[in-house]
């Protein structure tokens, strides 16, 4: 059972006095990305307290019974609990529900903050009345990097070197959406007849490695969009294999139109400045961005989303880069951009397995990312899309709900003054 007391984040809390949290106490239940021969899906508690005193406790409950408690030694951090999600599946219901696990921050035997491990299939529609006047460029959107590079396992195992550096998520695309992800980053490979007949020659890749057939990913996206009233952004961002002829792009878009055309929102001259209300009213809530302007223009798809990459190997290096990106609140709201908030291994580091895999890299930063969106005002107010590896180990969905409500309140206040 590992304890994380985060001195770097503690320094950030001290340095940044503009804190967006209205409450002085915070608790979040997430799922550790770490997998070993004896561990998979371990539940982690993330906490923060602006009124920390020794003797405070973070507590994990299972069906109301205390199964773990710990006395923090600092105002923020995370700790693994020795309990596991097991067979918990978030694809079974399109209604928000809590699992058997819940957590609390306790001070003087009083619960100061409470949270549960839950799905979030309808969080955007749940706050629709608050946020519908905002545009796609205005809101905070939780996302995943290389969304289709996932592996699903309920039993512990030892990763080989390929698994360590190919997989970036530990749940399916559908489960990512059910847990609150609203931005999907796809990298497409075309294999002609080498991996199967159409449509099984279209694959979702991680770089040059095919991971999931695109047909299955389309099925998951379609299932989610049809069964909810959520707005989903799908970014066809990279085409690493088989796209040496422009005709292949045309063929891909025709396949996209065949599978998802009835759900696609058509781009207007407002680009990403279109209001959420307009998208909801259209009945077409799937936003498809295509990272090739000539193709996006030809088919009225949304133009490329700018991905901002730090290409850093530690959070202390990545943080200044992200901070610089979040300083740029003056960005054109007709455009969308994504902070790619993951560590990037070097080629040599992969070949030597210096990092121990992408799970370990995500494990080093995802608690810090979660806490930074509470502590740093620029991160809270100027972010758009934030895409991460191993999404379940972050608290980005709860951050999105809170921050989007705050942005809507500020926007409504501004329009009231100038209206």
N, C-alpha and C positions, 0 to 999 in steps of 0.2 A: 504494500500500500504506500504510494508515494505522496509526499506533501510538497506543494508548491507555494512558497512564500515569495512574492514577486517584488524584489527591490526596485527593479527598473520601473514598473508601473507605479510603485509607491512614490518614486521621484516625480513621475508625471503628475500625480495628484497634487503634490506639493507645488510644482511649478505652474500648473494651470489652475488658477483660482476660479475661472468661469466654468462651473460645473452644471451640466444640463439636468442632473437628477433632481427631482423635486423631493424625493424621499432620501433620508440619510442612510437607509439600510437597503441592501440588495442581495438576493439569493437567486441563483439560476442552476437548474439541473441539466447537465449535458451528458453526452456519451463519449468517453475517451476513444481516440482513434487507434490506440495501441492494441496490437494483436500479438500473442505469443502462444507457445504450446499449451499454456494453462490459462490464458486470459483472452477474452474477446467481449466487447460491449460493456466494459465496466462503467458504472455510473460515477460521475464526477460532480462535485459541488463547487460552484464559483461564487465568491462573496465579495462584497465591498461594504464598508461602514464608515461614514463620516463622523461617527461618534463612538469609535471603537474603544473598548476598555478590556483589560485582561479579565478573563472569566466569561466573555461572550462565547456562544456556541453556535456551530452550524450543525444541523440535524437532518438526517435522512429517515423518512418514514416509509414503511411498506405496509400498505393496507391499514394505515393509521398507527402502526406499531413502530417504535424506534428501533432501527437496525444499525444505526451508525451515528456517532456524534463526535465532534472534535472542537477543541478550544483554539481558535486562531491566535497566532502570535503577532499579527499585523492587521492593518486595515483592509487589505485586499489580498486575494490569492485563490488558489484552488486546491482541492484534495480529492484523491480517488478513494472510494468508499468500501470496496470489497463486495459490493452488490452488482448484479449484472442484469441487463435488459432481457436476456434470454430470448424467448420466442415472441417478444412484443413486436407487433406488426401494425404500422400506421396506415395501411392501405385498405383497411376493412370498413371504414365508415367515413362519409363525407361530412360528418358532424364533428365539431370540436369536442374532444373528451380528454380527461386526465387518465393516465395509467395508474397502476397501483402505487407508483412512487411519487412522493412529494418531499419538499425540503423547506427548512425554515432557518432564519437567523434569529437567535434567541439571546436576549439580554435581560438579566435580572428575572429569569423565568417568564419573561413576556415575549411573545412572538412579534418581532419587529418587521419581518418580511417573510413572505411565503410564496412558494412556486410549486408547480407540479410538472412532471415529465408528460408532455402532451403532444398531440398533433395540432396543425394549424391550417386546415384545408380552406378556410374561408376568411382569413384575417383581413384581406383587402375589402371584401364586400361587407364585412362586419363594421368597418369604419368608413364605409362609402360616404355617408352623409357629411363626415368631417373632411374627407380628402378629395371629393369628386371635382372640385374646381382647380385642383393642382394639375400640372401637366406631367408627362413622363419624365421630362427633364428636371422637374422640381422635387421628385420624391426619392426616398431612400428605398432601394430594392435589394433584398438579400439574394445572392446568387451563388452558383457553384462554377468552379473552373474545371474544364474537361468533364462536363456533367455526365457523359455516357461512359466514362472510363471507370466503371464501378464493378465491384465484386461483392457478392452476397454470401455470407456464411454465418450460421448460427452456432457453429462449433469452433473452438480454438484450433489454430494450426500455425505452423512455422512457414513464413513466406520465403519463397526462393528469390533470387536476385531480380528476376523479371517482374514478379508480383510486387516487389518493393518499390519499383520505379515506374510501373505502368498504371496502377490503380490510384485514382485520386479521390474516390468516393466509396463508401461502404454500404450504400443503399441504392436501390434502383431509381431511375428518373421519376417514376410515379411516386415513390416514397419521398423523394426529395421535395416534390411539389406538395404532397400531403403534409409535409412538415414545415412548409412555408416558403420554400424557394420560389422565386418568381422570375429569375433570369437563368437561362440555360445556355451554356457555352459549348458549341459542337464543332468538332473538327472532322471533316468528311473525306473519306478515301473512296476512289472508284477503281474497281478491280476487273472491269470487263468480265471475262468468263473465268477468271482464276480462282474466285472464291464462291462461285455459284451463278446461276442464271438470274436475270432480273426478277424481283427487285433485290435479290440477295447479293448483288455485286456492289451495292452501296453500303458502306460501313462507317461507323463512328470510330475514329482513331484517337490514340494518344501518340502524337507525332506520326511515326511510320508504322505503328503497331495497330492493326485492327482489333477492336475490343467488343463492340456490340453491333449487330446488324441495324441499319437505320430504320428498317421496317418495324422492328420491335419498339424502338424509341418513339417513332411516330404513333404507334398504337397506344403507348403510355400517355403521351402528351394529349392525344385526342380524347382518351378516356377521362382524363382529369378536366380538361376544358369543358367538355360536354356536361359533366356532372357537377360543375360548380359555376359560380358567376365571377371567377377570378380573371384578372388580366395577367397574361404570361408573355414574356419576351424570350424568343428563341433566336440566338445569334449564330448564324452560319459563318464562323469567323475565319476558318483556315481550311485549306484544301491540299493536304500534304502529299497525296498520292493520286495519280491518274488524271489530273486536270491540266495537261499540257496543251489542250485544244479547247477553245472557247465553246465549242459545240457541247462539250461535256457539261459545262455550266447550264446551258439551255436545257439539256436533258434532265439535270438534277431539278431545276425549277419546275419543269413539267411534272416530274414525279411528286414534288412538294405540293403542287396545285392539285394533283389528283387525290392525294391523301389528306391534305389539310385545307384545301381551297375554301371550303364553306365556312371555315373558322377564321380566316385571315382578315385582319383589318387593313384596308387599303390606305396607303400613304397619301397624305394631302400636302398642300403647300405649307402647312404648319409644321411638317416634319414631326419631331419628337416634342414639339410645343403643343401638340393636341391635348386637350383636357381629358382627364380620366372619365368625366361625365359623358363626353362625346363618344368615347370608345365604348362605354357601357351601353349607351343609347343605341349604338349601331348594331348591337347584337353579335358583333365579331370582335373577340377579345384576345386573339392571338396576334402578337406583334412579331413579325419576322424581319430580322435585319440580315442583309447579305453583304459580305465583305468583298464586293466587287461592284464598283459604281455603275459600270455599263450594264450589268445584269439587273441590279436593283432598279435602275431607271427604266429599263425596258419592260419590267413586269410590275412596276409601282410597288416594289418592296421597300422596306425602310433601309435607309443608307447605313453604311458601316458604323458600328459602335466603337469608339476609340478605347482600346484597352491600354491602360497605363501600367507598365511593368517596371518594377524596380530591379529585378534579377539579382536579389541579395540572398545571402546565405544565413543571416542572423536577424533577429528582430531589432537589435540595436542598430543595424544598418538599414533595415527596411523602414523602420519608424520615421526617420527624417525624410525619406522619399515620399511616404504616404502623407506625412504632414504637409509637405510642399504641395502635393496634389490637392489636398483639402483646403489649402489657403486660397485656391482660385475660385472664389464664389462668383466671379464675374463671367463665368463661362456662358456661352450662348445656350439658352434653354431649349432651342430648337434641335440641339444635339444631345446625345446621351454619351456618357463615358463610364468606364468600369475601372475601379481600383482593383487590380489583381493582387489580392492580399494573401499571397502565399510565398514561401521561400522557394528559391530556384536552385536546384543542385547543379554543380559544375559537371562537365563530362568526366573529368578525372575522378571527382567525388563519387559519381555513379559507378564507374568501373572498379573502383576500390571499395565501394560500399562504405564510404567514409561517414555518411549520414545515418546509416541504418534504415534508409527507406523514406518515402514521402510521408508515411504515417508519423515517423519521428519528427520530421520537419514541421508538420502541422501541429504536433503536440507541443512544440516549443513556442508557438506564437498564438494559437487560437484563444487561449485564456486572455492573453494580453490584448488581442483585438477586441474581444468582448468588452473588457473593462475600459478600453480607450474610447469607445463610443459613448461611454457614460461620463468620462472625465474631461474630454477635450472638446470644447465648443465648436471649433472649426470642423472636427471630424463629424460632429453631430449635425451641423447645419449645412455643410457644403458637399457632403458625399452624395453620390447618385447610385450607381450600382457598386456593390462590394461582393466580389467573387472569391470564394475560399476553397481550399481542399478539406475534405472530411468535415463537411458542414455540421454534422451532428454534435461536434465538440465545440460549437460556438453558440452564443445567445443572440444571433443577429435578427431573428424574427421578432422577439420581444423588443429589441432595439428599434426595428422598423416601425412597429405599431406605435411606440411611444414618440419617436422622432417625427413621424409623418403627422401625427396629431398636432405636435408642436408647430411644425411648419405650416400646417393648414390654419392654425390659430393666428400665426404671424401674418400669413397671406391675407386672411379675412380682415385682420386689423388694418393692414395696409390699404386694402381696397375700400374699406369703410372711410378711411381718412381722405383718400383721393377720389372716391367715387362721386 
